[in-house]
Amino acid sequence: MAHEIEQFSDGTAAFASARTSAWHKLGTVTTDAMTAEEAMTTAYLAGWNVRKLGLSATELHPDAVENIEVPTHFASVRTNPKTGRTEALGVVGPDYTPVQNEEHAEFLNLLADESGAHFETAGSLKNGRQVFLTMKMPHGMTIGASDRTDLYIAAFNSHDGSSAFRVVVTPVRVVCANTQRAAINGAVSSYSVRHTSGARGRIAQAREALGLVWEYAAEFEKAAQRMVEAEMTLNELRTVVDRLWPEVKKDSPRATTNHEQRQGQIAHLFQHAATQDGIRGTRWAAYNALTEYANHEAPSHGRTPQEKAAARAERVISGAADALMERAFALTTV
């Protein structure tokens, strides 16, 4: 899948990275850690002024042109940071309230003041429809004997109504669309805010909810370590699967087949997947097998492989499996 970083006609790109170049080699690499203001300016995220405009439809008649107002939907637009022209980003409902990139950065800036984190990456995806900013936390986490992992606070925003404003704590450094999906998928903590009239107030609440997020990460690390050290049998995992996906219609051949296939796929991940190397046969491995299945292996809607892949990606981005993964963690932790 492409990086989807926004690129401008003058050859520049809406992406900035502190010290380390991204795999796509686009955007600007700074020599030092960035402030919020530097991230916004360097990634061309400042001054968009995202706003709603009224929509209308046009119908051509033999002798006239009729304009029809669309009162229930609006165009979400921005001011292009290079040309200054107004550009459409998407179609949104009447309750949609834009969250400006400046508010996005200021939210993370407040967290940076308390945590000691610093800005790592910033960028625009899909021609401005999605925006990300990430900060690297001063302390990572270690799971197992020597698996040291950096942690990042990443905030994602959409300007086309496709997803909520979302903040996650993740081991993935976001540099493109692919890593954005991976970051959301691998999040150890997350908070979402819908784009409604109270969005700005709830973003302030999110800061409070995430105010101890680095302590939460430390607690998560301790829990994961206990799970690495605790064995789990395949039969125990099957019991967990039964609780997560109860077989409601036991007299239905299709439901029985789906249930058996799910059990088989999760068992295969638990016993043979490369992602289980070093943790195989543990409760941590069981939790990872369950989350890998929920996000990537579970059936998705779509006729073609491309449509199914897109549906799986949307499932990860929307957080549709978050509640299930929380239950999976509760059922496998010790």
N, C-alpha and C positions, 0 to 999 in steps of 0.2 A: 504494500500500500504506500502511496506517495506521502511525502512529509507534510504537504498542504500548507506550508509557510507562505504567507502573502508576499508576492514579489511585485515591484513597481516597474514602470516602463523605463526608468532611468538606470535599471540594473541593481538597485538596492533592494533589501528585503526587510520585512518587519520582524526582526529577531535580534536579540542581544544576549550575549553569554559572558559570564565572568571567567576570565583566564583560560577557559577550555573551549576549543572549537567543537561544534556539533558535527555529526557525521555528514550532514547535508552541505556543510561548508558555506552556508548562507549567513547573511547578517554581519553584525559587528562583534568582535571579541575584545573585551576590555582587559587592561593589564591588572586591574584590582577589582575587589568586590564593589558592587554597585549600590548606590542609594536608591530609594524609590524614584526620586526625580530623574536620576541618570538612567534607570531602567526604562522609564516612560519615554524619555527623549530619544534614547539610543535605538529603541525598538519602534519608534514612530507611533506610539500609542496615545500621545497627548493631543488634546484639542479636538477630539472627534465630535463632541457635542451630539451624542446619539439621541434621537428624538423620534416622535411619532407624527406622521402626516396622514391626512384623510385619504381614503381610497375611493376611486370611482372606476366603473367599467364603461367601455365604449361599444355601442352597437351601430353598425352601418345599415342604413335604410337606402332604398333606391334614390330618394330625393333629400335625405337629411342624415345627420350624425346625431345620435342620442347618447348623452352622458348619464349614467346611472350611478348614484351615490351608493357606497357600501358602508352603512353606518356601524356595522358590528365588527369591522376589522380595520386595521391601520397598517401603513407601511412604516417599518422601522428603518431609519436612515441615519447616515453619518456625514460629516464633512471629511472628505478625503484628505489625509495628512500631507499629501504631496501636491495635489492639484487645487485643493480648496473647493472642489465641486461636491454637490450633494449626491450621495450614492445610496441606493436601496440595499438593505441587508436582509430583509425578510418581511413576512406578513404576521402581525400579532393581533391579539384580541384587545378589547377595551380595557381590561384590567392590567395589562402589561405595563410595567414601569421600568424604564431603562436604568441600569446601574452603570454609571460612567466609569471609564478606565481609571480616572483619577481617584474615585471612591474605592475602586478595586485595590489600587496601589496603597492608598492611605490605610485601608484595613490591615494589609500586611505590614505596613510601616509601624503600626501600633503594636503588633505582635513582635516585630523585630526589636522594639525598644525594651520589651520585657524578657525576651528569650536569648538575646545575643545573636540571633540569626542574621544573615545578610543575604541580599538579593543575588540570585545566581543566574536566572534566565527570565526572559520576557518575550512575548511574541504574539502575532496575529495569525490565525488560521482561516482558511476558506474565505479569503478576501474580506476579512473583517467580521465575519459572522461569529467567530469564537476567539477568545483572548485568554492567555495564560500568563501568570507570573509565579515564580517560585523563589523560595529562600532556603538556604542550607542551614540546618540547625547545628549548633556548636558541638552537640554530642550525638553520636550514632547509637547503634545497639548491636550486641553480639548474641547470636543464637547458636547453640552448639559449642564445640570446643574453640573454634577459631573463625567462625563466619561473621566477620565484622561488616556492618552495613551502615552507610551514611543515611541520614534521614532528612527529608525536605518537607517544608510546608508549601503546598501548592494551592493556588486559587484559580478557578476556572469560571469564566463568564461567557454567556452567549448573548448576542445582540439581535438574534433572529427568532427568539422565542423557543428554541429547540431544547433548552435545558436550563436548570436553575443555576443561580450563583452557588458555587460549591467550593468548599475548602477541605483539603485532605492532608493528612500526615502520611508520607509515602517514602519508600526507599528508592524511588525512581526519579532521576533528574530529567525533567521535562524539557525537550528540545524540539518537538514536532508533534503531529497528530498521533502517530503510533505510540510515542512515549507518554502522551497525555492519557491515552486509553490504558496503557500499562500502569501508570501512576494511580489512576482511579481504581483499577482492578486490584492493585497491591496495597491499597491504603490500610493503615492500621487504625485510623480514626478519620471521621468525615463529618461535615456539617453542610446542609443544603438550605438555601433560601430562595423561595419562588419570587419571580419578578412581579410583585403586586405593589399596591400603594404603600404598604408597610415594610417594603423590602429594606429600606435604609435603616430603619429601627432594628429589624431583625439581624442585619449584618452587625450592628453594634452588640446585639445579644450573642451573636456567634463568637465575637471576640472574647466575651466573658466565658462562653462555653468551652472555648479552646484556650482559655487563659492558663490552664494547667496542662496543656497538651503534651509538653515535653515530659512532665511527670507521668502522664498517661502512657507515653511511649516507654518509659522506664518500667512501668508496671506490666505493660504488654510483653516486654523483653523477658521479665522474670517468669511470666506465665508461659511464654513460648519455651523457655529453658526447661521448665518443669515438664512440659509436654514432650520435649526431645528426650528426656531421661525416662519417660514412662512408656512401656510397651503397650501395644494394642493389637489384638488378634483380628483376623479377617471376620470372624463371626461377630465380634463386638462392633466392628465397623458396619456390618450388615444390619445390625440392630439399630444403629444410629440412622442409617439410610431409611429404614422403615419408619422411623419417627419423623424424619424430615419430609418424606414423600409417602404418606400413608396410602395404601392401596384401597381406595374407596369402593370401586366396583369390582369386587373379587370374582363376580360371575361373568365379567366381560373379558373375552379372549384378548382383545386389543390392550386393555388396561394391564392384564397379566403379562403380556409380551413386553409392554413398555417398562413395567416394573422390573422384569428380569433383565432387560437390556441395560437399564440404569444401574442395577446392582453389578452387572458384569463389567460395565465401563469404569465404574468407580473402583471396583476390585482390581482391575488391570492397572489403573493409575497408581493405586496404593502399592501394588506388588512389583510393577515393572517400569513405571515412568522414570525418565532420566531426572526429572525434577525432584525425585525422592532420594537421589544418591546422598548418602551420609546420614539420612534420617529415616530410612526405610524400617517399617515395622513399629514405628512410634506413634504416639497420639498426635504429634506435630505433623507427621506424614499423613495421617488420616485427615486432619483438618485441611491440609494443602490439597489432598486428592478431592475432597468435597468442594472446595472453592474453585479448583481448576475445572471440575465437571460443571458446576453451576454457571460459570462465566463462559466457558469455551466449548464444552462438549454437549451440554443439554440441547435438545431439539429446538430449532428456531424456525420462525415462519419465513417462507420464501420459496419460490419455485426453482431458481437457479442457485448454483453454489455461491455466486456473487451476492445475490439477495440474502441468502442465509448468513453469509459472512458479515454483511452490513447489519443484519438484525442482531447478530451476536455482539458486534461492536456497539450498537445502540444500547443493548442490554447492559453492557459494562458502563457506558457513559451515563446512562440514566439512573444507575444504581438500583435497577430492578431486583437484583439478587442480594442486596445488602442485608435485608431482614433475615433471609435464609442463612447467609454466612454468619450472622451474629448468633443464630440458633445453633449452627454447626460448631461454632467456637465453644458455646456453652455446654454442648453435649460431648465435646472431646477434651476440654481442659481439665486440669486436676488441681 
